């Protein structure tokens, strides 16, 4: 059993996975951890769609690859570097590896957020009739963090991604996600290739202010 401190200190983005299956009981504990998260007003807006079928993973893999291409080209344009020069470097990265091998990851977890009506709506979702209350996002991401931590405690690797949501409408249509649910993340989950280690972080005193800024 890992200590709490070790789980926190060694939970990092994992983008390279083996093809080994994730047992139902292990995945069940991970999802239960996500469902135990706190939420504003105990609204529990998270929704989990577990994709394990070959067809579903292939669809998400193809979608992710297209979105990755758009992401690279967009970054290249911002940086003023032609895509032909930036593509090899990005493809060789762990993020590029995931974009090429997403369909091989044994579990792809789509995380959705169920919209709710609220009198204090501060913003709206473009192209949608469903208002978004800002605390909904603050309520769903603790569930995602619980999933990531539970994966680490189980020896699983995972990573929070959002690139595929560039084609959210197509994903929702393919999997029958109802219109009132907004997709907010895609988490590949599986047994990692390589070892866990503490991710690089800045010095704590550079981000902590005491009493005044």
Buried (B, 14 or more C-beta within 10 A) or exposed (E): EBEEEBBEBBBBBBBBBEEEEBEEEBBEBBBEBBEEBEBBEEBBBBBBBBBBEEEBBEBBBBBBBBBBBEBBBEEBEEEEEEBEEBBEEBBEEEBBBBBEBBBBBBBBBBBBBBBBEBEEEEEEEEEEEBBBBEBBBEBBBBBBBBBBBBBBBBEBBBBBBEBBBBBBEEBBEBBEBEEBBBBBBBBBBBBBEEEBEEEEEEEEEEEEEEEEE
